[in-house]
Amino acid sequence: MAITKQVKTGGLDMEWVELMKQAKEMGMSKEEVRHFLDERRIGRTNTYGN
């Protein structure tokens, strides 16, 4: 697994900021983004048995 350096400005992770901008441009609501992330988190937990 590669470890990447996070570029932060004013306490914000700029990669996450860009991802959220893209989601907004696609018309996704905050709830849709949360649901998407929750699905991935749950799937990862189930896959590894955590």
mmCIF entry with sequence, helices, sheets and N, C-alpha, C, O atoms, coordinates in Angstrom:
data_MODEL
# 
_entry.id   MODEL 
# 
_entity.id                         1 
_entity.type                       polymer 
_entity.pdbx_number_of_molecules   1 
# 
_entity_poly.entity_id                      1 
_entity_poly.type                           'polypeptide(L)' 
_entity_poly.nstd_linkage                   no 
_entity_poly.nstd_monomer                   no 
_entity_poly.pdbx_seq_one_letter_code       MAITKQVKTGGLDMEWVELMKQAKEMGMSKEEVRHFLDERRIGRTNTYGN 
_entity_poly.pdbx_seq_one_letter_code_can   MAITKQVKTGGLDMEWVELMKQAKEMGMSKEEVRHFLDERRIGRTNTYGN 
_entity_poly.pdbx_strand_id                 A 
# 
loop_
_entity_poly_seq.entity_id 
_entity_poly_seq.num 
_entity_poly_seq.mon_id 
_entity_poly_seq.hetero 
1 1  MET n 
1 2  ALA n 
1 3  ILE n 
1 4  THR n 
1 5  LYS n 
1 6  GLN n 
1 7  VAL n 
1 8  LYS n 
1 9  THR n 
1 10 GLY n 
1 11 GLY n 
1 12 LEU n 
1 13 ASP n 
1 14 MET n 
1 15 GLU n 
1 16 TRP n 
1 17 VAL n 
1 18 GLU n 
1 19 LEU n 
1 20 MET n 
1 21 LYS n 
1 22 GLN n 
1 23 ALA n 
1 24 LYS n 
1 25 GLU n 
1 26 MET n 
1 27 GLY n 
1 28 MET n 
1 29 SER n 
1 30 LYS n 
1 31 GLU n 
1 32 GLU n 
1 33 VAL n 
1 34 ARG n 
1 35 HIS n 
1 36 PHE n 
1 37 LEU n 
1 38 ASP n 
1 39 GLU n 
1 40 ARG n 
1 41 ARG n 
1 42 ILE n 
1 43 GLY n 
1 44 ARG n 
1 45 THR n 
1 46 ASN n 
1 47 THR n 
1 48 TYR n 
1 49 GLY n 
1 50 ASN n 
# 
_struct_asym.id          A 
_struct_asym.entity_id   1 
# 
loop_
_struct_conf.conf_type_id 
_struct_conf.id 
_struct_conf.pdbx_PDB_helix_id 
_struct_conf.beg_label_comp_id 
_struct_conf.beg_label_asym_id 
_struct_conf.beg_label_seq_id 
_struct_conf.pdbx_beg_PDB_ins_code 
_struct_conf.end_label_comp_id 
_struct_conf.end_label_asym_id 
_struct_conf.end_label_seq_id 
_struct_conf.pdbx_end_PDB_ins_code 
_struct_conf.beg_auth_comp_id 
_struct_conf.beg_auth_asym_id 
_struct_conf.beg_auth_seq_id 
_struct_conf.end_auth_comp_id 
_struct_conf.end_auth_asym_id 
_struct_conf.end_auth_seq_id 
_struct_conf.pdbx_PDB_helix_class 
_struct_conf.details 
_struct_conf.pdbx_PDB_helix_length 
HELX_P HELX_P1 AA1 MET A 14 ? GLU A 25 ? MET A 14 GLU A 25 1 ? 12 
HELX_P HELX_P2 AA2 LYS A 30 ? TYR A 48 ? LYS A 30 TYR A 48 1 ? 19 
# 
_struct_conf_type.id          HELX_P 
_struct_conf_type.criteria    ? 
_struct_conf_type.reference   ? 
# 
_struct_sheet.id               AA1 
_struct_sheet.type             ? 
_struct_sheet.number_strands   2 
_struct_sheet.details          ? 
# 
_struct_sheet_order.sheet_id     AA1 
_struct_sheet_order.range_id_1   1 
_struct_sheet_order.range_id_2   2 
_struct_sheet_order.offset       ? 
_struct_sheet_order.sense        anti-parallel 
# 
loop_
_struct_sheet_range.sheet_id 
_struct_sheet_range.id 
_struct_sheet_range.beg_label_comp_id 
_struct_sheet_range.beg_label_asym_id 
_struct_sheet_range.beg_label_seq_id 
_struct_sheet_range.pdbx_beg_PDB_ins_code 
_struct_sheet_range.end_label_comp_id 
_struct_sheet_range.end_label_asym_id 
_struct_sheet_range.end_label_seq_id 
_struct_sheet_range.pdbx_end_PDB_ins_code 
_struct_sheet_range.beg_auth_comp_id 
_struct_sheet_range.beg_auth_asym_id 
_struct_sheet_range.beg_auth_seq_id 
_struct_sheet_range.end_auth_comp_id 
_struct_sheet_range.end_auth_asym_id 
_struct_sheet_range.end_auth_seq_id 
AA1 1 LYS A 8  ? THR A 9  ? LYS A 8  THR A 9  
AA1 2 LEU A 12 ? ASP A 13 ? LEU A 12 ASP A 13 
# 
loop_
_atom_site.group_PDB 
_atom_site.id 
_atom_site.type_symbol 
_atom_site.label_atom_id 
_atom_site.label_alt_id 
_atom_site.label_comp_id 
_atom_site.label_asym_id 
_atom_site.label_entity_id 
_atom_site.label_seq_id 
_atom_site.pdbx_PDB_ins_code 
_atom_site.Cartn_x 
_atom_site.Cartn_y 
_atom_site.Cartn_z 
_atom_site.occupancy 
_atom_site.B_iso_or_equiv 
_atom_site.pdbx_formal_charge 
_atom_site.auth_seq_id 
_atom_site.auth_comp_id 
_atom_site.auth_asym_id 
_atom_site.auth_atom_id 
_atom_site.pdbx_PDB_model_num 
ATOM 1   N N  . MET A 1 1  ? 0.845   -1.180 0.000   1.00 0.00 ? 1  MET A N  1 
ATOM 2   C CA . MET A 1 1  ? 0.000   0.000  0.000   1.00 0.00 ? 1  MET A CA 1 
ATOM 3   C C  . MET A 1 1  ? 0.886   1.236  0.000   1.00 0.00 ? 1  MET A C  1 
ATOM 4   O O  . MET A 1 1  ? 1.817   1.343  0.799   1.00 0.00 ? 1  MET A O  1 
ATOM 5   N N  . ALA A 1 2  ? 0.596   2.157  -0.888  1.00 0.00 ? 2  ALA A N  1 
ATOM 6   C CA . ALA A 1 2  ? 1.379   3.387  -0.974  1.00 0.00 ? 2  ALA A CA 1 
ATOM 7   C C  . ALA A 1 2  ? 0.869   4.401  0.037   1.00 0.00 ? 2  ALA A C  1 
ATOM 8   O O  . ALA A 1 2  ? -0.337  4.548  0.233   1.00 0.00 ? 2  ALA A O  1 
ATOM 9   N N  . ILE A 1 3  ? 1.774   5.076  0.656   1.00 0.00 ? 3  ILE A N  1 
ATOM 10  C CA . ILE A 1 3  ? 1.418   6.143  1.579   1.00 0.00 ? 3  ILE A CA 1 
ATOM 11  C C  . ILE A 1 3  ? 1.579   7.452  0.837   1.00 0.00 ? 3  ILE A C  1 
ATOM 12  O O  . ILE A 1 3  ? 2.649   7.747  0.304   1.00 0.00 ? 3  ILE A O  1 
ATOM 13  N N  . THR A 1 4  ? 0.510   8.239  0.804   1.00 0.00 ? 4  THR A N  1 
ATOM 14  C CA . THR A 1 4  ? 0.571   9.507  0.095   1.00 0.00 ? 4  THR A CA 1 
ATOM 15  C C  . THR A 1 4  ? 0.613   10.645 1.083   1.00 0.00 ? 4  THR A C  1 
ATOM 16  O O  . THR A 1 4  ? 0.038   10.569 2.168   1.00 0.00 ? 4  THR A O  1 
ATOM 17  N N  . LYS A 1 5  ? 1.298   11.696 0.696   1.00 0.00 ? 5  LYS A N  1 
ATOM 18  C CA . LYS A 1 5  ? 1.389   12.891 1.519   1.00 0.00 ? 5  LYS A CA 1 
ATOM 19  C C  . LYS A 1 5  ? 0.142   13.729 1.284   1.00 0.00 ? 5  LYS A C  1 
ATOM 20  O O  . LYS A 1 5  ? -0.197  14.043 0.143   1.00 0.00 ? 5  LYS A O  1 
ATOM 21  N N  . GLN A 1 6  ? -0.533  14.088 2.360   1.00 0.00 ? 6  GLN A N  1 
ATOM 22  C CA . GLN A 1 6  ? -1.719  14.917 2.240   1.00 0.00 ? 6  GLN A CA 1 
ATOM 23  C C  . GLN A 1 6  ? -1.313  16.377 2.250   1.00 0.00 ? 6  GLN A C  1 
ATOM 24  O O  . GLN A 1 6  ? -0.566  16.829 3.118   1.00 0.00 ? 6  GLN A O  1 
ATOM 25  N N  . VAL A 1 7  ? -1.819  17.102 1.271   1.00 0.00 ? 7  VAL A N  1 
ATOM 26  C CA . VAL A 1 7  ? -1.565  18.534 1.206   1.00 0.00 ? 7  VAL A CA 1 
ATOM 27  C C  . VAL A 1 7  ? -2.726  19.215 1.908   1.00 0.00 ? 7  VAL A C  1 
ATOM 28  O O  . VAL A 1 7  ? -3.879  19.089 1.495   1.00 0.00 ? 7  VAL A O  1 
ATOM 29  N N  . LYS A 1 8  ? -2.414  19.929 2.960   1.00 0.00 ? 8  LYS A N  1 
ATOM 30  C CA . LYS A 1 8  ? -3.464  20.575 3.738   1.00 0.00 ? 8  LYS A CA 1 
ATOM 31  C C  . LYS A 1 8  ? -3.270  22.082 3.724   1.00 0.00 ? 8  LYS A C  1 
ATOM 32  O O  . LYS A 1 8  ? -2.154  22.593 3.816   1.00 0.00 ? 8  LYS A O  1 
ATOM 33  N N  . THR A 1 9  ? -4.387  22.771 3.607   1.00 0.00 ? 9  THR A N  1 
ATOM 34  C CA . THR A 1 9  ? -4.388  24.218 3.642   1.00 0.00 ? 9  THR A CA 1 
ATOM 35  C C  . THR A 1 9  ? -5.483  24.646 4.606   1.00 0.00 ? 9  THR A C  1 
ATOM 36  O O  . THR A 1 9  ? -6.645  24.287 4.419   1.00 0.00 ? 9  THR A O  1 
ATOM 37  N N  . GLY A 1 10 ? -5.134  25.394 5.618   1.00 0.00 ? 10 GLY A N  1 
ATOM 38  C CA . GLY A 1 10 ? -6.132  25.845 6.569   1.00 0.00 ? 10 GLY A CA 1 
ATOM 39  C C  . GLY A 1 10 ? -6.836  24.703 7.262   1.00 0.00 ? 10 GLY A C  1 
ATOM 40  O O  . GLY A 1 10 ? -7.996  24.846 7.651   1.00 0.00 ? 10 GLY A O  1 
ATOM 41  N N  . GLY A 1 11 ? -6.176  23.580 7.429   1.00 0.00 ? 11 GLY A N  1 
ATOM 42  C CA . GLY A 1 11 ? -6.772  22.439 8.111   1.00 0.00 ? 11 GLY A CA 1 
ATOM 43  C C  . GLY A 1 11 ? -7.620  21.558 7.210   1.00 0.00 ? 11 GLY A C  1 
ATOM 44  O O  . GLY A 1 11 ? -8.167  20.563 7.684   1.00 0.00 ? 11 GLY A O  1 
ATOM 45  N N  . LEU A 1 12 ? -7.749  21.883 5.931   1.00 0.00 ? 12 LEU A N  1 
ATOM 46  C CA . LEU A 1 12 ? -8.553  21.086 5.009   1.00 0.00 ? 12 LEU A CA 1 
ATOM 47  C C  . LEU A 1 12 ? -7.660  20.209 4.141   1.00 0.00 ? 12 LEU A C  1 
ATOM 48  O O  . LEU A 1 12 ? -6.603  20.646 3.685   1.00 0.00 ? 12 LEU A O  1 
ATOM 49  N N  . ASP A 1 13 ? -8.083  18.988 3.917   1.00 0.00 ? 13 ASP A N  1 
ATOM 50  C CA . ASP A 1 13 ? -7.398  18.082 3.003   1.00 0.00 ? 13 ASP A CA 1 
ATOM 51  C C  . ASP A 1 13 ? -7.888  18.437 1.596   1.00 0.00 ? 13 ASP A C  1 
ATOM 52  O O  . ASP A 1 13 ? -9.049  18.203 1.260   1.00 0.00 ? 13 ASP A O  1 
ATOM 53  N N  . MET A 1 14 ? -7.014  18.992 0.794   1.00 0.00 ? 14 MET A N  1 
ATOM 54  C CA . MET A 1 14 ? -7.407  19.517 -0.510  1.00 0.00 ? 14 MET A CA 1 
ATOM 55  C C  . MET A 1 14 ? -7.894  18.432 -1.466  1.00 0.00 ? 14 MET A C  1 
ATOM 56  O O  . MET A 1 14 ? -8.695  18.723 -2.354  1.00 0.00 ? 14 MET A O  1 
ATOM 57  N N  . GLU A 1 15 ? -7.436  17.198 -1.310  1.00 0.00 ? 15 GLU A N  1 
ATOM 58  C CA . GLU A 1 15 ? -7.943  16.112 -2.154  1.00 0.00 ? 15 GLU A CA 1 
ATOM 59  C C  . GLU A 1 15 ? -9.422  15.864 -1.853  1.00 0.00 ? 15 GLU A C  1 
ATOM 60  O O  . GLU A 1 15 ? -10.227 15.669 -2.764  1.00 0.00 ? 15 GLU A O  1 
ATOM 61  N N  . TRP A 1 16 ? -9.773  15.874 -0.549  1.00 0.00 ? 16 TRP A N  1 
ATOM 62  C CA . TRP A 1 16 ? -11.187 15.698 -0.169  1.00 0.00 ? 16 TRP A CA 1 
ATOM 63  C C  . TRP A 1 16 ? -12.017 16.882 -0.632  1.00 0.00 ? 16 TRP A C  1 
ATOM 64  O O  . TRP A 1 16 ? -13.154 16.705 -1.070  1.00 0.00 ? 16 TRP A O  1 
ATOM 65  N N  . VAL A 1 17 ? -11.472 18.080 -0.542  1.00 0.00 ? 17 VAL A N  1 
ATOM 66  C CA . VAL A 1 17 ? -12.192 19.269 -1.009  1.00 0.00 ? 17 VAL A CA 1 
ATOM 67  C C  . VAL A 1 17 ? -12.517 19.115 -2.487  1.00 0.00 ? 17 VAL A C  1 
ATOM 68  O O  . VAL A 1 17 ? -13.642 19.386 -2.905  1.00 0.00 ? 17 VAL A O  1 
ATOM 69  N N  . GLU A 1 18 ? -11.544 18.682 -3.279  1.00 0.00 ? 18 GLU A N  1 
ATOM 70  C CA . GLU A 1 18 ? -11.753 18.496 -4.718  1.00 0.00 ? 18 GLU A CA 1 
ATOM 71  C C  . GLU A 1 18 ? -12.796 17.412 -4.982  1.00 0.00 ? 18 GLU A C  1 
ATOM 72  O O  . GLU A 1 18 ? -13.644 17.572 -5.861  1.00 0.00 ? 18 GLU A O  1 
ATOM 73  N N  . LEU A 1 19 ? -12.744 16.325 -4.241  1.00 0.00 ? 19 LEU A N  1 
ATOM 74  C CA . LEU A 1 19 ? -13.741 15.256 -4.416  1.00 0.00 ? 19 LEU A CA 1 
ATOM 75  C C  . LEU A 1 19 ? -15.146 15.756 -4.094  1.00 0.00 ? 19 LEU A C  1 
ATOM 76  O O  . LEU A 1 19 ? -16.103 15.420 -4.793  1.00 0.00 ? 19 LEU A O  1 
ATOM 77  N N  . MET A 1 20 ? -15.270 16.549 -3.048  1.00 0.00 ? 20 MET A N  1 
ATOM 78  C CA . MET A 1 20 ? -16.587 17.073 -2.670  1.00 0.00 ? 20 MET A CA 1 
ATOM 79  C C  . MET A 1 20 ? -17.093 18.069 -3.713  1.00 0.00 ? 20 MET A C  1 
ATOM 80  O O  . MET A 1 20 ? -18.291 18.118 -3.991  1.00 0.00 ? 20 MET A O  1 
ATOM 81  N N  . LYS A 1 21 ? -16.190 18.860 -4.291  1.00 0.00 ? 21 LYS A N  1 
ATOM 82  C CA . LYS A 1 21 ? -16.573 19.782 -5.367  1.00 0.00 ? 21 LYS A CA 1 
ATOM 83  C C  . LYS A 1 21 ? -17.102 18.995 -6.568  1.00 0.00 ? 21 LYS A C  1 
ATOM 84  O O  . LYS A 1 21 ? -18.112 19.363 -7.167  1.00 0.00 ? 21 LYS A O  1 
ATOM 85  N N  . GLN A 1 22 ? -16.410 17.914 -6.910  1.00 0.00 ? 22 GLN A N  1 
ATOM 86  C CA . GLN A 1 22 ? -16.837 17.096 -8.044  1.00 0.00 ? 22 GLN A CA 1 
ATOM 87  C C  . GLN A 1 22 ? -18.197 16.466 -7.781  1.00 0.00 ? 22 GLN A C  1 
ATOM 88  O O  . GLN A 1 22 ? -19.043 16.420 -8.674  1.00 0.00 ? 22 GLN A O  1 
ATOM 89  N N  . ALA A 1 23 ? -18.412 15.984 -6.570  1.00 0.00 ? 23 ALA A N  1 
ATOM 90  C CA . ALA A 1 23 ? -19.708 15.396 -6.219  1.00 0.00 ? 23 ALA A CA 1 
ATOM 91  C C  . ALA A 1 23 ? -20.813 16.436 -6.349  1.00 0.00 ? 23 ALA A C  1 
ATOM 92  O O  . ALA A 1 23 ? -21.895 16.140 -6.857  1.00 0.00 ? 23 ALA A O  1 
ATOM 93  N N  . LYS A 1 24 ? -20.542 17.643 -5.893  1.00 0.00 ? 24 LYS A N  1 
ATOM 94  C CA . LYS A 1 24 ? -21.524 18.728 -5.991  1.00 0.00 ? 24 LYS A CA 1 
ATOM 95  C C  . LYS A 1 24 ? -21.824 19.054 -7.452  1.00 0.00 ? 24 LYS A C  1 
ATOM 96  O O  . LYS A 1 24 ? -22.981 19.245 -7.827  1.00 0.00 ? 24 LYS A O  1 
ATOM 97  N N  . GLU A 1 25 ? -20.768 19.116 -8.280  1.00 0.00 ? 25 GLU A N  1 
ATOM 98  C CA . GLU A 1 25 ? -20.948 19.389 -9.705  1.00 0.00 ? 25 GLU A CA 1 
ATOM 99  C C  . GLU A 1 25 ? -21.779 18.311 -10.390 1.00 0.00 ? 25 GLU A C  1 
ATOM 100 O O  . GLU A 1 25 ? -22.479 18.586 -11.364 1.00 0.00 ? 25 GLU A O  1 
ATOM 101 N N  . MET A 1 26 ? -21.702 17.084 -9.881  1.00 0.00 ? 26 MET A N  1 
ATOM 102 C CA . MET A 1 26 ? -22.475 15.967 -10.425 1.00 0.00 ? 26 MET A CA 1 
ATOM 103 C C  . MET A 1 26 ? -23.918 15.983 -9.921  1.00 0.00 ? 26 MET A C  1 
ATOM 104 O O  . MET A 1 26 ? -24.748 15.183 -10.352 1.00 0.00 ? 26 MET A O  1 
ATOM 105 N N  . GLY A 1 27 ? -24.200 16.905 -9.005  1.00 0.00 ? 27 GLY A N  1 
ATOM 106 C CA . GLY A 1 27 ? -25.557 17.016 -8.488  1.00 0.00 ? 27 GLY A CA 1 
ATOM 107 C C  . GLY A 1 27 ? -25.842 16.141 -7.276  1.00 0.00 ? 27 GLY A C  1 
ATOM 108 O O  . GLY A 1 27 ? -26.999 15.964 -6.895  1.00 0.00 ? 27 GLY A O  1 
ATOM 109 N N  . MET A 1 28 ? -24.791 15.593 -6.669  1.00 0.00 ? 28 MET A N  1 
ATOM 110 C CA . MET A 1 28 ? -24.988 14.748 -5.500  1.00 0.00 ? 28 MET A CA 1 
ATOM 111 C C  . MET A 1 28 ? -25.251 15.612 -4.270  1.00 0.00 ? 28 MET A C  1 
ATOM 112 O O  . MET A 1 28 ? -24.622 16.652 -4.075  1.00 0.00 ? 28 MET A O  1 
ATOM 113 N N  . SER A 1 29 ? -26.193 15.159 -3.447  1.00 0.00 ? 29 SER A N  1 
ATOM 114 C CA . SER A 1 29 ? -26.484 15.852 -2.196  1.00 0.00 ? 29 SER A CA 1 
ATOM 115 C C  . SER A 1 29 ? -25.506 15.385 -1.119  1.00 0.00 ? 29 SER A C  1 
ATOM 116 O O  . SER A 1 29 ? -24.802 14.391 -1.298  1.00 0.00 ? 29 SER A O  1 
ATOM 117 N N  . LYS A 1 30 ? -25.469 16.105 -0.008  1.00 0.00 ? 30 LYS A N  1 
ATOM 118 C CA . LYS A 1 30 ? -24.615 15.694 1.119   1.00 0.00 ? 30 LYS A CA 1 
ATOM 119 C C  . LYS A 1 30 ? -25.010 14.305 1.588   1.00 0.00 ? 30 LYS A C  1 
ATOM 120 O O  . LYS A 1 30 ? -24.152 13.486 1.919   1.00 0.00 ? 30 LYS A O  1 
ATOM 121 N N  . GLU A 1 31 ? -26.308 14.043 1.615   1.00 0.00 ? 31 GLU A N  1 
ATOM 122 C CA . GLU A 1 31 ? -26.794 12.742 2.066   1.00 0.00 ? 31 GLU A CA 1 
ATOM 123 C C  . GLU A 1 31 ? -26.347 11.621 1.132   1.00 0.00 ? 31 GLU A C  1 
ATOM 124 O O  . GLU A 1 31 ? -26.012 10.528 1.588   1.00 0.00 ? 31 GLU A O  1 
ATOM 125 N N  . GLU A 1 32 ? -26.342 11.889 -0.177  1.00 0.00 ? 32 GLU A N  1 
ATOM 126 C CA . GLU A 1 32 ? -25.891 10.881 -1.139  1.00 0.00 ? 32 GLU A CA 1 
ATOM 127 C C  . GLU A 1 32 ? -24.402 10.587 -0.967  1.00 0.00 ? 32 GLU A C  1 
ATOM 128 O O  . GLU A 1 32 ? -23.981 9.433  -1.048  1.00 0.00 ? 32 GLU A O  1 
ATOM 129 N N  . VAL A 1 33 ? -23.617 11.619 -0.731  1.00 0.00 ? 33 VAL A N  1 
ATOM 130 C CA . VAL A 1 33 ? -22.182 11.430 -0.511  1.00 0.00 ? 33 VAL A CA 1 
ATOM 131 C C  . VAL A 1 33 ? -21.968 10.616 0.759   1.00 0.00 ? 33 VAL A C  1 
ATOM 132 O O  . VAL A 1 33 ? -21.171 9.678  0.765   1.00 0.00 ? 33 VAL A O  1 
ATOM 133 N N  . ARG A 1 34 ? -22.667 10.964 1.827   1.00 0.00 ? 34 ARG A N  1 
ATOM 134 C CA . ARG A 1 34 ? -22.550 10.210 3.083   1.00 0.00 ? 34 ARG A CA 1 
ATOM 135 C C  . ARG A 1 34 ? -22.936 8.754  2.883   1.00 0.00 ? 34 ARG A C  1 
ATOM 136 O O  . ARG A 1 34 ? -22.252 7.852  3.366   1.00 0.00 ? 34 ARG A O  1 
ATOM 137 N N  . HIS A 1 35 ? -24.030 8.527  2.170   1.00 0.00 ? 35 HIS A N  1 
ATOM 138 C CA . HIS A 1 35 ? -24.483 7.155  1.917   1.00 0.00 ? 35 HIS A CA 1 
ATOM 139 C C  . HIS A 1 35 ? -23.419 6.376  1.140   1.00 0.00 ? 35 HIS A C  1 
ATOM 140 O O  . HIS A 1 35 ? -23.114 5.231  1.471   1.00 0.00 ? 35 HIS A O  1 
ATOM 141 N N  . PHE A 1 36 ? -22.861 7.002  0.110   1.00 0.00 ? 36 PHE A N  1 
ATOM 142 C CA . PHE A 1 36 ? -21.813 6.368  -0.686  1.00 0.00 ? 36 PHE A CA 1 
ATOM 143 C C  . PHE A 1 36 ? -20.622 5.989  0.189   1.00 0.00 ? 36 PHE A C  1 
ATOM 144 O O  . PHE A 1 36 ? -20.126 4.865  0.113   1.00 0.00 ? 36 PHE A O  1 
ATOM 145 N N  . LEU A 1 37 ? -20.164 6.921  1.016   1.00 0.00 ? 37 LEU A N  1 
ATOM 146 C CA . LEU A 1 37 ? -19.014 6.659  1.881   1.00 0.00 ? 37 LEU A CA 1 
ATOM 147 C C  . LEU A 1 37 ? -19.338 5.590  2.926   1.00 0.00 ? 37 LEU A C  1 
ATOM 148 O O  . LEU A 1 37 ? -18.504 4.734  3.220   1.00 0.00 ? 37 LEU A O  1 
ATOM 149 N N  . ASP A 1 38 ? -20.548 5.639  3.484   1.00 0.00 ? 38 ASP A N  1 
ATOM 150 C CA . ASP A 1 38 ? -20.954 4.627  4.461   1.00 0.00 ? 38 ASP A CA 1 
ATOM 151 C C  . ASP A 1 38 ? -20.979 3.236  3.849   1.00 0.00 ? 38 ASP A C  1 
ATOM 152 O O  . ASP A 1 38 ? -20.559 2.266  4.480   1.00 0.00 ? 38 ASP A O  1 
ATOM 153 N N  . GLU A 1 39 ? -21.475 3.138  2.610   1.00 0.00 ? 39 GLU A N  1 
ATOM 154 C CA . GLU A 1 39 ? -21.500 1.832  1.931   1.00 0.00 ? 39 GLU A CA 1 
ATOM 155 C C  . GLU A 1 39 ? -20.091 1.275  1.783   1.00 0.00 ? 39 GLU A C  1 
ATOM 156 O O  . GLU A 1 39 ? -19.864 0.084  1.992   1.00 0.00 ? 39 GLU A O  1 
ATOM 157 N N  . ARG A 1 40 ? -19.144 2.140  1.420   1.00 0.00 ? 40 ARG A N  1 
ATOM 158 C CA . ARG A 1 40 ? -17.766 1.688  1.239   1.00 0.00 ? 40 ARG A CA 1 
ATOM 159 C C  . ARG A 1 40 ? -17.148 1.274  2.571   1.00 0.00 ? 40 ARG A C  1 
ATOM 160 O O  . ARG A 1 40 ? -16.423 0.282  2.648   1.00 0.00 ? 40 ARG A O  1 
ATOM 161 N N  . ARG A 1 41 ? -17.443 2.043  3.618   1.00 0.00 ? 41 ARG A N  1 
ATOM 162 C CA . ARG A 1 41 ? -16.907 1.735  4.948   1.00 0.00 ? 41 ARG A CA 1 
ATOM 163 C C  . ARG A 1 41 ? -17.473 0.411  5.441   1.00 0.00 ? 41 ARG A C  1 
ATOM 164 O O  . ARG A 1 41 ? -16.732 -0.417 5.971   1.00 0.00 ? 41 ARG A O  1 
ATOM 165 N N  . ILE A 1 42 ? -18.762 0.202  5.276   1.00 0.00 ? 42 ILE A N  1 
ATOM 166 C CA . ILE A 1 42 ? -19.409 -1.030 5.724   1.00 0.00 ? 42 ILE A CA 1 
ATOM 167 C C  . ILE A 1 42 ? -18.881 -2.211 4.928   1.00 0.00 ? 42 ILE A C  1 
ATOM 168 O O  . ILE A 1 42 ? -18.602 -3.265 5.499   1.00 0.00 ? 42 ILE A O  1 
ATOM 169 N N  . GLY A 1 43 ? -18.738 -2.051 3.608   1.00 0.00 ? 43 GLY A N  1 
ATOM 170 C CA . GLY A 1 43 ? -18.213 -3.117 2.766   1.00 0.00 ? 43 GLY A CA 1 
ATOM 171 C C  . GLY A 1 43 ? -16.801 -3.499 3.148   1.00 0.00 ? 43 GLY A C  1 
ATOM 172 O O  . GLY A 1 43 ? -16.455 -4.681 3.154   1.00 0.00 ? 43 GLY A O  1 
ATOM 173 N N  . ARG A 1 44 ? -15.980 -2.511 3.466   1.00 0.00 ? 44 ARG A N  1 
ATOM 174 C CA . ARG A 1 44 ? -14.598 -2.766 3.862   1.00 0.00 ? 44 ARG A CA 1 
ATOM 175 C C  . ARG A 1 44 ? -14.569 -3.479 5.201   1.00 0.00 ? 44 ARG A C  1 
ATOM 176 O O  . ARG A 1 44 ? -13.766 -4.390 5.399   1.00 0.00 ? 44 ARG A O  1 
ATOM 177 N N  . THR A 1 45 ? -15.433 -3.077 6.122   1.00 0.00 ? 45 THR A N  1 
ATOM 178 C CA . THR A 1 45 ? -15.489 -3.711 7.443   1.00 0.00 ? 45 THR A CA 1 
ATOM 179 C C  . THR A 1 45 ? -15.918 -5.159 7.305   1.00 0.00 ? 45 THR A C  1 
ATOM 180 O O  . THR A 1 45 ? -15.335 -6.042 7.933   1.00 0.00 ? 45 THR A O  1 
ATOM 181 N N  . ASN A 1 46 ? -16.941 -5.413 6.483   1.00 0.00 ? 46 ASN A N  1 
ATOM 182 C CA . ASN A 1 46 ? -17.427 -6.776 6.303   1.00 0.00 ? 46 ASN A CA 1 
ATOM 183 C C  . ASN A 1 46 ? -16.399 -7.652 5.612   1.00 0.00 ? 46 ASN A C  1 
ATOM 184 O O  . ASN A 1 46 ? -16.273 -8.832 5.940   1.00 0.00 ? 46 ASN A O  1 
ATOM 185 N N  . THR A 1 47 ? -15.669 -7.099 4.670   1.00 0.00 ? 47 THR A N  1 
ATOM 186 C CA . THR A 1 47 ? -14.663 -7.848 3.926   1.00 0.00 ? 47 THR A CA 1 
ATOM 187 C C  . THR A 1 47 ? -13.539 -8.334 4.833   1.00 0.00 ? 47 THR A C  1 
ATOM 188 O O  . THR A 1 47 ? -13.051 -9.455 4.691   1.00 0.00 ? 47 THR A O  1 
ATOM 189 N N  . TYR A 1 48 ? -13.139 -7.481 5.761   1.00 0.00 ? 48 TYR A N  1 
ATOM 190 C CA . TYR A 1 48 ? -12.004 -7.820 6.613   1.00 0.00 ? 48 TYR A CA 1 
ATOM 191 C C  . TYR A 1 48 ? -12.422 -8.330 7.984   1.00 0.00 ? 48 TYR A C  1 
ATOM 192 O O  . TYR A 1 48 ? -11.573 -8.654 8.814   1.00 0.00 ? 48 TYR A O  1 
ATOM 193 N N  . GLY A 1 49 ? -13.712 -8.400 8.223   1.00 0.00 ? 49 GLY A N  1 
ATOM 194 C CA . GLY A 1 49 ? -14.196 -8.958 9.479   1.00 0.00 ? 49 GLY A CA 1 
ATOM 195 C C  . GLY A 1 49 ? -13.965 -8.087 10.699  1.00 0.00 ? 49 GLY A C  1 
ATOM 196 O O  . GLY A 1 49 ? -13.885 -8.603 11.813  1.00 0.00 ? 49 GLY A O  1 
ATOM 197 N N  . ASN A 1 50 ? -13.856 -6.763 10.515  1.00 0.00 ? 50 ASN A N  1 
ATOM 198 C CA . ASN A 1 50 ? -13.667 -5.852 11.632  1.00 0.00 ? 50 ASN A CA 1 
ATOM 199 C C  . ASN A 1 50 ? -14.969 -5.484 12.267  1.00 0.00 ? 50 ASN A C  1 
ATOM 200 O O  . ASN A 1 50 ? -14.992 -4.718 13.230  1.00 0.00 ? 50 ASN A O  1 
# 
